[in-house]
Amino acid sequence: MKNIHEELKKLSDQERAAHLQKYFKTGKGEYGEGDVFLGLRVPAVRKIAKKFNNLSIDEAEKFLQSPYHEERLFALFILVDLFKKGNEEDKKKIYELYLKNTNFINNWDLVDVSAGPIVGAYLFKRKKETIYKLAQSENLWERRIAIMATFYFIAQNEFTDTLEIAEMLLNDKEDLIHKAVGWMLREIGKRNLEVEENFLKKHYLNMPRTMLRYAIEKFPEDIRKSYLKK
């Protein structure tokens, strides 16, 4: 594990770290407050995760609890890979570990690479109460996990849970939730435009503008404008 820490730190870039801390809003009162970056690019983190893909679940959890953002990202890449390769016992352990550590999965990039492949994949053929509870959490990232977990369902052409959670989050105050919900609605539209449009017709007048813009981003220009001007 020491080798991994050293390899990640060896690629650190202070100038890029400063840029990332601004980009991921780590200032006081911002959504990523207090997060610390090494300054690595995502492909570099992914490459190191592939190199050390023989890590155990417990070892990956230690990296998930790191103060460094890129080490947490590294851990999530490892856990997604272990989940895909794992047996049912492994999958359950990773899913439970993930939910136990949501306070470390605390920015949009960390959520987006992991919620679908772990939470969504685990719950796909199981009861979905967990994501409905997460959707009601006071924690921004848990609410984002709830909607992003359904990306896995969407990929299997199952839209019901996405639409129900989207409805629950319509009045969310956070822009990062508006973006995530709009994105998932857009993903539904790629597979079944009628389903997306039925949801929009019911809700678009009351949707946050950002959510609507994300949802209709790929619509023909005339249809997009008609939604925005009403």
SULCOR-V28852 format. One record per pair of residues at least 24 apart in sequence whose C-alpha atoms are under 6 Angstrom apart, sorted by the first residue. I is the first residue (numbers start at 1). GAP is how many residues later the second one is. D is the distance in Angstrom with one decimal. If there is no record, write none. Layout:
BEGIN
i = (I & I)
gap = (GAP & GAP)
d = (D & D)
END
This chain:
BEGIN
i = (12 & 12 & 12 & 13 & 36 & 37 & 37 & 45 & 49 & 49 & 73 & 106 & 111 & 115 & 115 & 115 & 116 & 116 & 116 & 116 & 119 & 120 & 120 & 120 & 144 & 178 & 178 & 179 & 182 & 182 & 182 & 183 & 183 & 185 & 186)
gap = (26 & 27 & 28 & 26 & 32 & 31 & 32 & 29 & 25 & 29 & 37 & 35 & 34 & 30 & 33 & 34 & 32 & 33 & 35 & 36 & 30 & 29 & 30 & 32 & 33 & 32 & 33 & 32 & 29 & 32 & 33 & 31 & 32 & 30 & 29)
d = (4.9 & 5.0 & 5.6 & 4.7 & 5.2 & 5.5 & 5.4 & 5.8 & 5.8 & 5.9 & 6.0 & 5.8 & 5.9 & 5.5 & 5.8 & 4.6 & 5.9 & 4.0 & 5.5 & 4.9 & 5.6 & 4.3 & 5.6 & 5.2 & 6.0 & 6.0 & 4.4 & 5.3 & 4.4 & 4.6 & 4.2 & 5.6 & 5.8 & 5.4 & 4.5)
END
